[in-house]
Structures are given as structure tokens and as C-alpha cells.
Amino acid sequence: MIAQQNDDWRPAPADCPVDLVVDGELFQVTVRADGGYSSKWTSGPNPGYGFGSSGPRVAWQSDDGLPPAPLPLPLPTIRDHRESIREFLSNINPETGYLD
């Protein structure tokens, strides 16, 4: 589905894939259960090319050595995904369609 939702929407794995049009380019965003995501450039010149992000990691130190209760880390918003995609596109070599 092409995301027509509010930029503050935080797609979850069950909502994916989400299609986003950014600066005239189509990307397919898939959020994973660990909070990471992949963004595939479906309108780009190189099939399957794109980028991803790993899920957030939390470090802790406790006297008993046990981890704290899981922290609810927010998933990226549509705005966050658009910003990441714009950053990716700004680093693409127009002659090759790949990152420089």
C-alpha cells in the first residue's frame, strides 16, 4: 500500500510492506520485529537495491547482572523513513545508481 497516512504514523511489521514515494522515487519499506527496517528502491535503476537499519540496542548495568524490563523503543515514523530515504538518494551517483 502507498502510504498516504500522516507523517507521524509509525508502521509496525504487521503493516508492511509500505510503499513510499519520496522525491518522485518509489521505495518499499519493511519493518522487522526487532525494530529494524529495510527500504528497497523499487523505481531505481538497480533491482533490489536499497538500504536498511538494524533494530535499536540498549546497554545496561545492574548490580544483579539481570537486564531491566524491556524498554518500549518507538518505531520510526513515516517522516523518519522519508528523511532516511532522502539522505540515501542524496548520496547516489546519478551515473551508476549506486552509493558513491
Secondary structure, DSSP 8 states (H G I E B T S, - for coil): -B--S-TT----GGG--EEEEETTEEEEEEE-TTS-EEEEETTSSSTT-EEEE---------TTS---S--------HHHHHHHHHHHHHTB-TTTSSB-
